[in-house]
Amino acid sequence: MSLKLAELQIAIPKTFDAGKVADQIQQQSAIQQSNAQAASERQLEKNRETVTKSTETSETSSQDEEKERMEQERQNRKKREQEIKETKHPFKGNFVDFSG
């Protein structure tokens, strides 16, 4: 296959143009890939923060529930102790026997 001079004059510049286009396409795909990776990392970081915040919220609410339960138990204990103090025994304290 022999190329004539006229064909070479047309083919060589087109080869350079084709090389430039191929290089641009390759660079575009690399840029798109890096953009996609950056977006993925941002989304991953956002998901991590969301999980952390919800975990902190659930821990806080469980701690609040625990404190509330402990306070309720303490109040119930105080009530029982107060009721025991106020309750009079049918025999105790009514009669003192000094004969001995």
C-alpha positions in Angstrom: 0.0 0.0 0.0 1.7 3.1 -1.2 0.6 6.5 -0.3 0.8 9.4 -2.7 2.2 12.8 -1.8 -1.3 14.4 -1.8 -2.7 11.7 0.4 0.1 12.2 2.9 -0.5 16.0 3.0 -4.1 15.3 4.1 -3.4 12.3 6.3 -0.6 13.7 8.5 -2.5 16.8 9.8 -5.6 14.6 10.4 -3.4 12.3 12.5 -2.4 15.1 14.7 -6.0 16.3 15.1 -7.1 12.7 15.9 -4.3 12.5 18.5 -5.4 15.7 20.1 -9.0 14.6 20.2 -8.0 11.3 21.7 -6.0 13.0 24.4 -8.9 15.4 25.2 -11.2 12.4 25.6 -8.8 10.7 27.9 -8.4 13.8 30.0 -12.1 14.3 30.2 -12.6 10.7 31.4 -9.9 11.2 34.0 -11.5 14.5 35.2 -15.0 12.9 35.3 -13.6 10.0 37.3 -11.9 12.3 39.8 -15.1 14.4 40.1 -17.1 11.2 40.8 -14.6 10.1 43.4 -14.7 13.5 45.1 -18.5 13.4 45.1 -18.4 9.9 46.5 -16.0 11.0 49.3 -18.3 13.9 50.2 -21.3 11.7 50.3 -19.4 9.2 52.5 -18.3 11.9 54.9 -21.9 13.2 55.1 -23.1 9.7 55.8 -20.5 9.3 58.6 -21.6 12.6 60.2 -25.2 11.7 59.9 -24.7 8.3 61.6 -22.6 10.0 64.3 -25.2 12.6 65.0 -28.0 10.1 65.2 -25.9 7.8 67.4 -25.1 10.7 69.7 -28.8 11.6 69.8 -29.9 8.1 70.6 -27.2 7.8 73.3 -28.3 11.1 74.7 -31.9 10.1 74.7 -31.1 6.7 76.3 -29.0 8.5 79.0 -31.9 10.9 79.6 -34.3 8.0 79.9 -31.9 6.3 82.3 -31.6 9.5 84.5 -35.4 9.9 84.4 -35.9 6.3 85.5 -33.3 6.7 88.3 -35.0 9.9 89.5 -38.4 8.2 89.5 -37.1 5.2 91.5 -35.5 7.6 94.0 -38.8 9.5 94.4 -40.7 6.2 94.9 -38.2 5.1 97.5 -38.6 8.4 99.4 -42.4 8.0 99.3 -42.2 4.5 100.7 -39.9 5.6 103.4 -42.2 8.5 104.3 -45.2 6.2 104.3 -43.4 3.7 106.6 -42.5 6.6 109.0 -46.1 7.8 109.1 -47.6 4.4 109.5 -48.4 3.6 113.2 -47.9 0.2 114.5 -50.9 -1.2 116.4 -48.8 -2.3 119.4 -45.6 -0.4 119.4 -45.4 2.9 121.2 -48.9 2.8 122.7 -48.1 1.4 126.1 -44.9 1.6 128.2 -44.6 -1.0 130.9 -42.4 0.4 133.8 -43.0 -2.5 136.1 -40.2 -4.7 136.0 
